[in-house]
Amino acid sequence: MEFKTLKQIFKHMFNFVLLCSASFSAMANVVLVDGQVRAMPPSVPNSAAYLSLENHGPEIQLIAVEADFVKDAQLHTIIEEDGMVKMREVESFTIPQHGTLTLSESGQHIMLLGLKQPLVSGESVKLTLKFDDGSELPVSLMVSKQAMTKAEGHDHHHH
């Protein structure tokens, strides 16, 4: 009788581990390839984050960013309107199925508004990326004075 009880317990544990593995692999569809937060002089209250994400699953929307070192983090894009280059907040960024999203200085990016303390070049900061399917991806980005160059020439291989 004890053997049957143990067998049932192991069967339930196996099913639980299998279910957890499937859940974790679904969450791992979007991965950070590269990224940084721009170091700014202490007198500048805002900064920006640039990064590259690879999506190994179905199309997904990046809908929000949270960071405790700023008052607000917003998704922004740069548009040209009446001959003027302007920055606009957007609702989301699409990451195509088995594709890449690159946020850069010259296009889509994450605005970090109201820095609570100056960012120090060489240190890292934590952000949480939020997606339309309810998943979240915590990332740690290095603070740097240099523009992100690696993402511009990044080759992506489709699976």
Backbone as CSV, one residue per row, in Angstrom:
resi,resn,N_x,N_y,N_z,CA_x,CA_y,CA_z,C_x,C_y,C_z
1,MET,0.819,-1.194,0.000,0.000,0.000,0.000,0.864,1.260,0.000
2,GLU,1.950,1.240,0.732,2.834,2.407,0.731,3.452,2.631,-0.643
3,PHE,3.762,1.549,-1.360,4.338,1.684,-2.692,3.361,2.401,-3.621
4,LYS,2.077,2.047,-3.541,1.076,2.688,-4.389,0.954,4.172,-4.044
5,THR,1.036,4.502,-2.784,0.968,5.905,-2.360,2.167,6.679,-2.900
6,LEU,3.353,6.111,-2.764,4.558,6.758,-3.288,4.481,6.916,-4.799
7,LYS,3.971,5.885,-5.458,3.844,5.940,-6.914,2.936,7.108,-7.318
8,GLN,1.837,7.298,-6.615,0.918,8.410,-6.895,1.595,9.761,-6.649
9,ILE,2.339,9.847,-5.564,3.035,11.092,-5.236,4.043,11.431,-6.338
10,PHE,4.845,10.445,-6.749,5.831,10.680,-7.814,5.158,11.028,-9.134
11,LYS,4.021,10.399,-9.404,3.289,10.702,-10.638,2.834,12.162,-10.627
12,HIS,2.306,12.631,-9.517,1.870,14.028,-9.396,3.058,14.984,-9.470
13,MET,4.159,14.615,-8.837,5.351,15.464,-8.887,5.876,15.560,-10.315
14,PHE,5.913,14.436,-11.029,6.370,14.436,-12.412,5.486,15.344,-13.267
15,ASN,4.178,15.229,-13.119,3.252,16.080,-13.885,3.441,17.550,-13.547
16,PHE,3.690,17.850,-12.282,3.915,19.231,-11.855,5.192,19.791,-12.494
17,VAL,6.271,19.020,-12.459,7.540,19.455,-13.051,7.379,19.629,-14.558
18,LEU,6.675,18.736,-15.193,6.431,18.837,-16.632,5.647,20.112,-16.956
19,LEU,4.627,20.387,-16.185,3.815,21.596,-16.377,4.656,22.849,-16.146
20,CYS,5.461,22.853,-15.113,6.331,24.008,-14.838,7.328,24.220,-15.963
21,SER,7.907,23.144,-16.478,8.872,23.262,-17.569,8.219,23.878,-18.794
22,ALA,7.002,23.475,-19.098,6.285,24.042,-20.243,6.013,25.525,-20.011
23,SER,5.652,25.891,-18.794,5.389,27.299,-18.480,6.659,28.125,-18.602
24,PHE,7.784,27.617,-18.070,9.029,28.363,-18.125,9.518,28.516,-19.563
25,SER,9.340,27.487,-20.388,9.795,27.605,-21.764,8.943,28.613,-22.524
26,ALA,7.662,28.722,-22.191,6.814,29.724,-22.843,7.277,31.129,-22.463
27,MET,7.695,31.303,-21.208,8.150,32.617,-20.767,9.492,32.980,-21.401
28,ALA,10.248,31.986,-21.818,11.578,32.242,-22.365,11.544,32.547,-23.862
29,ASN,10.356,32.769,-24.434,10.258,33.082,-25.857,10.980,34.366,-26.201
30,VAL,10.889,35.385,-25.347,11.539,36.668,-25.607,12.789,36.751,-24.739
31,VAL,13.924,37.021,-25.400,15.192,37.106,-24.672,15.914,38.401,-25.024
32,LEU,16.611,38.931,-24.048,17.425,40.125,-24.246,18.715,39.721,-24.951
33,VAL,19.018,40.401,-26.065,20.244,40.139,-26.800,21.329,41.116,-26.356
34,ASP,20.952,42.383,-26.254,21.904,43.434,-25.928,21.108,44.628,-25.428
35,GLY,21.740,45.482,-24.649,21.040,46.680,-24.207,21.885,47.552,-23.320
36,GLN,21.427,48.782,-23.175,22.113,49.737,-22.299,21.166,50.879,-21.955
37,VAL,21.518,51.572,-20.900,20.848,52.810,-20.506,21.870,53.921,-20.674
38,ARG,21.442,55.014,-21.245,22.329,56.136,-21.532,22.683,56.894,-20.257
39,ALA,23.976,57.042,-20.006,24.455,57.848,-18.876,24.294,59.318,-19.244
40,MET,23.747,60.109,-18.339,23.526,61.534,-18.571,24.207,62.342,-17.470
41,PRO,24.505,63.629,-17.751,25.058,64.479,-16.682,24.065,64.555,-15.518
42,PRO,24.558,64.740,-14.290,23.685,64.771,-13.117,22.553,65.808,-13.200
43,SER,22.752,66.872,-13.982,21.724,67.912,-14.080,20.565,67.536,-15.013
44,VAL,20.717,66.455,-15.792,19.675,66.033,-16.735,18.756,65.021,-16.038
45,PRO,17.441,65.320,-15.967,16.525,64.472,-15.194,16.027,63.226,-15.921
46,ASN,16.311,63.103,-17.213,15.785,61.984,-17.996,16.907,61.243,-18.708
47,SER,16.611,59.997,-19.089,17.551,59.210,-19.862,16.742,58.320,-20.799
48,ALA,17.410,57.378,-21.445,16.731,56.452,-22.340,17.410,55.095,-22.286
49,ALA,16.628,54.065,-22.587,17.154,52.701,-22.663,17.026,52.222,-24.097
50,TYR,18.067,51.561,-24.554,18.106,50.996,-25.895,18.423,49.518,-25.735
51,LEU,17.734,48.672,-26.480,17.975,47.246,-26.348,17.519,46.501,-27.588
52,SER,17.909,45.258,-27.632,17.501,44.381,-28.720,16.936,43.109,-28.095
53,LEU,15.726,42.751,-28.528,15.046,41.560,-28.028,14.814,40.590,-29.179
54,GLU,15.024,39.316,-28.912,14.691,38.277,-29.881,13.462,37.544,-29.384
55,ASN,12.550,37.252,-30.302,11.332,36.531,-29.978,11.399,35.162,-30.642
56,HIS,11.375,34.112,-29.843,11.435,32.742,-30.359,10.062,32.084,-30.349
57,GLY,9.016,32.912,-30.276,7.656,32.389,-30.245,6.750,33.201,-31.132
58,PRO,5.445,33.164,-30.852,4.487,33.924,-31.661,4.636,35.431,-31.438
59,GLU,4.083,36.218,-32.362,4.133,37.683,-32.236,3.648,38.102,-30.857
60,ILE,4.300,39.100,-30.305,3.972,39.586,-28.968,4.183,41.094,-28.935
61,GLN,3.494,41.770,-28.029,3.597,43.216,-27.897,4.290,43.572,-26.580
62,LEU,5.312,44.422,-26.670,5.897,45.026,-25.468,4.990,46.195,-25.136
63,ILE,4.346,46.161,-23.966,3.331,47.180,-23.658,3.718,48.133,-22.533
64,ALA,4.732,47.794,-21.750,5.106,48.671,-20.634,6.482,48.295,-20.109
65,VAL,7.064,49.243,-19.384,8.350,49.025,-18.720,8.241,49.616,-17.325
66,GLU,8.743,48.900,-16.352,8.804,49.412,-14.985,10.257,49.471,-14.547
67,ALA,10.597,50.546,-13.842,11.948,50.703,-13.298,11.828,51.544,-12.033
68,ASP,12.364,51.040,-10.933,12.206,51.758,-9.662,13.151,52.944,-9.503
69,PHE,14.094,53.131,-10.443,15.039,54.250,-10.332,14.545,55.508,-11.060
70,VAL,13.328,55.439,-11.636,12.725,56.589,-12.322,11.269,56.745,-11.878
71,LYS,10.730,57.948,-12.098,9.318,58.174,-11.791,8.416,57.511,-12.816
72,ASP,8.869,57.474,-14.096,8.053,56.894,-15.151,8.947,56.365,-16.264
73,ALA,8.539,55.255,-16.853,9.219,54.693,-18.031,8.165,54.576,-19.127
74,GLN,8.469,55.117,-20.303,7.503,55.149,-21.398,8.126,54.607,-22.678
75,LEU,7.272,54.019,-23.507,7.689,53.563,-24.835,7.563,54.746,-25.778
76,HIS,8.627,55.066,-26.504,8.637,56.232,-27.391,9.124,55.853,-28.778
77,THR,8.711,56.651,-29.750,9.225,56.537,-31.107,9.563,57.925,-31.608
78,ILE,10.390,57.988,-32.625,10.753,59.270,-33.236,10.068,59.332,-34.600
79,ILE,9.362,60.438,-34.839,8.686,60.629,-36.122,9.094,61.966,-36.721
80,GLU,8.943,62.080,-38.025,9.179,63.359,-38.683,7.820,63.934,-39.056
81,GLU,7.587,65.165,-38.607,6.302,65.821,-38.833,6.562,67.268,-39.217
82,ASP,6.097,67.672,-40.403,6.303,69.031,-40.913,7.783,69.420,-40.925
83,GLY,8.629,68.478,-41.311,10.060,68.750,-41.391,10.773,68.761,-40.045
84,MET,10.058,68.479,-38.972,10.638,68.472,-37.618,10.672,67.037,-37.090
85,VAL,11.756,66.678,-36.438,11.850,65.371,-35.807,11.287,65.503,-34.396
86,LYS,10.287,64.662,-34.085,9.626,64.730,-32.782,9.574,63.351,-32.139
87,MET,9.524,63.360,-30.826,9.404,62.143,-30.063,7.958,61.999,-29.607
88,ARG,7.397,60.794,-29.721,6.021,60.535,-29.317,5.945,59.264,-28.485
89,GLU,5.111,59.297,-27.449,4.839,58.091,-26.675,3.915,57.194,-27.491
90,VAL,4.150,55.890,-27.434,3.310,54.919,-28.123,2.794,53.886,-27.116
91,GLU,1.736,53.183,-27.509,1.110,52.186,-26.632,1.924,50.895,-26.523
92,SER,2.594,50.511,-27.623,3.300,49.224,-27.620,4.283,49.152,-28.778
93,PHE,5.157,48.150,-28.691,6.056,47.794,-29.783,5.779,46.332,-30.116
94,THR,5.663,46.036,-31.396,5.438,44.658,-31.828,6.774,43.945,-32.004
95,ILE,6.845,42.744,-31.455,8.004,41.885,-31.696,7.465,40.747,-32.563
96,PRO,7.869,40.719,-33.836,7.297,39.723,-34.750,7.629,38.286,-34.352
97,GLN,6.796,37.368,-34.819,7.033,35.951,-34.582,8.413,35.589,-35.106
98,HIS,9.220,34.988,-34.246,10.596,34.580,-34.578,11.390,35.743,-35.174
99,GLY,11.195,36.940,-34.625,11.876,38.126,-35.114,12.564,38.887,-33.996
100,THR,13.028,40.081,-34.338,13.803,40.908,-33.422,13.195,42.304,-33.319
101,LEU,13.238,42.869,-32.146,12.880,44.269,-31.917,14.150,44.964,-31.450
102,THR,14.537,46.021,-32.165,15.711,46.798,-31.768,15.271,48.208,-31.423
103,LEU,15.540,48.607,-30.194,15.254,49.969,-29.736,16.569,50.732,-29.779
104,SER,16.575,51.874,-30.490,17.827,52.613,-30.684,17.598,54.114,-30.566
105,GLU,18.689,54.857,-30.543,18.622,56.315,-30.416,17.869,56.965,-31.566
106,SER,17.935,56.369,-32.737,17.340,57.002,-33.909,15.907,56.535,-34.197
107,GLY,15.322,55.766,-33.291,13.975,55.259,-33.550,13.222,54.971,-32.267
108,GLN,12.678,53.768,-32.186,11.943,53.365,-30.994,12.916,53.215,-29.826
109,HIS,12.455,53.625,-28.629,13.300,53.535,-27.444,12.425,53.608,-26.194
110,ILE,13.034,53.426,-25.051,12.349,53.541,-23.760,12.830,54.821,-23.099
111,MET,11.914,55.757,-22.863,12.261,56.993,-22.157,12.168,56.735,-20.659
112,LEU,13.182,57.165,-19.956,13.248,57.030,-18.498,13.128,58.436,-17.926
113,LEU,11.951,58.754,-17.392,11.628,60.111,-16.975,11.697,60.274,-15.462
114,GLY,12.349,61.341,-15.034,12.425,61.643,-13.605,13.368,60.720,-12.862
115,LEU,14.632,60.760,-13.247,15.626,59.937,-12.547,15.632,60.283,-11.066
116,LYS,15.598,59.275,-10.218,15.602,59.500,-8.767,17.006,59.763,-8.237
117,GLN,18.018,59.390,-9.041,19.417,59.665,-8.709,20.199,59.603,-10.014
118,PRO,21.346,60.280,-10.076,22.144,60.234,-11.311,22.581,58.801,-11.634
119,LEU,22.597,58.481,-12.916,23.067,57.166,-13.349,24.587,57.188,-13.459
120,VAL,25.230,56.125,-13.012,26.683,56.044,-13.000,27.139,55.096,-14.107
121,SER,27.943,55.620,-15.021,28.468,54.814,-16.118,29.236,53.624,-15.566
122,GLY,28.974,52.440,-16.121,29.635,51.229,-15.659,28.813,50.413,-14.687
123,GLU,27.783,51.017,-14.089,26.891,50.275,-13.193,25.727,49.741,-14.011
124,SER,24.948,48.860,-13.415,23.784,48.340,-14.126,22.508,48.724,-13.373
125,VAL,21.413,48.790,-14.123,20.099,49.103,-13.557,19.122,48.016,-13.983
126,LYS,18.077,47.828,-13.185,17.091,46.787,-13.460,15.802,47.400,-13.998
127,LEU,15.275,46.786,-15.046,13.993,47.153,-15.623,13.164,45.883,-15.763
128,THR,11.855,46.040,-15.770,10.966,44.915,-16.027,10.150,45.233,-17.264
129,LEU,10.288,44.395,-18.284,9.546,44.554,-19.530,8.245,43.775,-19.401
130,LYS,7.128,44.406,-19.796,5.812,43.779,-19.655,5.196,43.584,-21.039
131,PHE,4.593,42.413,-21.230,4.059,42.041,-22.531,2.544,41.850,-22.484
132,ASP,1.919,41.889,-23.667,0.461,41.840,-23.744,-0.132,40.493,-23.347
133,ASP,0.689,39.453,-23.253,0.169,38.155,-22.825,0.258,37.984,-21.306
134,GLY,0.664,39.062,-20.614,0.765,39.018,-19.153,2.145,38.624,-18.650
135,SER,3.034,38.223,-19.533,4.373,37.824,-19.100,5.239,39.059,-18.854
136,GLU,6.278,38.849,-18.074,7.232,39.910,-17.741,8.641,39.367,-17.926
137,LEU,9.553,40.263,-18.295,10.954,39.882,-18.463,11.816,40.876,-17.691
138,PRO,12.360,40.458,-16.524,13.281,41.342,-15.810,14.626,41.358,-16.529
139,VAL,15.168,42.552,-16.740,16.460,42.683,-17.409,17.357,43.608,-16.596
140,SER,18.639,43.426,-16.751,19.632,44.288,-16.126,20.451,44.893,-17.258
141,LEU,20.467,46.237,-17.335,21.171,46.925,-18.414,22.311,47.762,-17.855
142,MET,23.425,47.752,-18.552,24.592,48.540,-18.171,24.340,50.004,-18.512
143,VAL,24.780,50.892,-17.645,24.728,52.330,-17.908,25.995,52.682,-18.670
144,SER,25.837,53.383,-19.807,26.985,53.682,-20.659,26.845,55.049,-21.309
145,LYS,27.982,55.722,-21.500,27.995,57.006,-22.206,28.002,56.789,-23.715
146,GLN,28.424,55.602,-24.146,28.550,55.294,-25.568,27.205,54.879,-26.155
147,ALA,27.012,55.182,-27.427,25.820,54.727,-28.142,25.940,53.229,-28.365
148,MET,24.810,52.555,-28.422,24.797,51.121,-28.648,25.100,50.856,-30.119
149,THR,26.197,50.192,-30.404,26.592,49.975,-31.797,26.386,48.540,-32.239
150,LYS,26.458,47.615,-31.321,26.381,46.206,-31.668,25.042,45.849,-32.315
151,ALA,23.952,46.436,-31.859,22.622,46.079,-32.353,22.429,46.490,-33.804
152,GLU,23.114,47.551,-34.246,22.939,48.023,-35.617,23.361,46.973,-36.628
153,GLY,24.447,46.247,-36.341,24.935,45.262,-37.275,24.582,43.840,-36.864
154,HIS,23.644,43.687,-35.966,23.277,42.394,-35.433,22.601,41.537,-36.503
155,ASP,23.148,40.369,-36.741,22.535,39.447,-37.691,21.580,38.548,-36.939
156,HIS,20.377,38.384,-37.489,19.400,37.511,-36.846,19.134,36.323,-37.747
157,HIS,19.227,35.151,-37.182,18.943,33.929,-37.934,17.563,33.448,-37.558
158,HIS,16.706,33.281,-38.547,15.359,32.781,-38.279,15.407,31.291,-38.030
159,HIS,14.556,30.846,-37.124,14.517,29.425,-36.758,13.445,28.731,-37.535
